[in-house]
């Protein structure tokens, strides 16, 4: 899915540029699909926990507690199915499959990369993680270490791709902005103009 650009300017000296390939839930069918995916993830998550709880055979999950009536849970259709699955496979198989399924549940399926520019301080690049359980990867570059912000071109496979790069003083390699998404040139030019205007002002 091609990336799109979101620009925020909280003040004349601050600008945020975010490129994302996530689906834009603007229409009613898109919103319905989003909530359906959320409910499906929640159902799969609860199902995996039920299978793991049934496989553990712990007394905690056998006796009724103050918050959960486990006897009712295991007597329900989902509880009976979880018990049958847990009894049919070995603990190793249940554990490996559960880890894989949970990774799929918490995997985002999209990427967001951003560039935050603050005049007088510097810039911060950020790349979102692959799952909802980990934080984004960020790097801050002070203004005193920024030599220039440029648009380069390079070969990726058999095509020419443009990328936005920050030349940092004392480093041999440039810092690539939006390294995973590599948005089209029109987006890069808009970010390049906006970041330079915010960082150096128009003189």
C-alpha positions, 0 to 999 in steps of 0.5 A: 500500500503506498504511503501518505503524508500527514503534516502537523504544525503546532507552532511556526518553529515546530513541524511534524511529518508522518508517512504511513501505509495504514489504511485510512478509515474515512468511509463507513465500510473501512470503519466497519472493517477496522472494528471487525478486525479488532473484535476478531483479534480480541476473540483470537486472543481470548481463545488462545488464553483459554487453551493455555489455561486449559492445558496448564491444569492448574487449580487456579483455573479449576476453582471459582474465584471472586471474579471469574466462575471457572466452572461456568467458563469450562462448561461453555462451548468455548471452554469445552472446545479449548479443553478438547484442543488442549487435550489433543496436543502436547504442551510443546505444540500448544505453546509454540502455536500460541506464541505464533498466533499471539504474535499475529494478534499483536502485529500491526500490519502497517508502518509509520515513520515520522520526522519532527523538526524543532527550530533551535533544537534539532530533528527527531526521526521515528519508526514504529515497531512491528507490534503493539507491545514494543516502542518506536525506534527514535533518534534525535539529532541536534541542530549543531550536528546537522550539516544539511537535509537533502534528497538523494537517489539510489538504485533499489533492484532495477528501479531508481528510488528517491530518499530524504537524508540528513547529513550529520557532522562526524558521521560517514553515512547519512541518516535516511528519513522514512527508510522503510517506506521510502515514499514517492518524490512528491512527498519527499519534496514537501517534507524537504521544503517544510523541514528546511523552512522550519529549521532554518527559517526563510531568509 
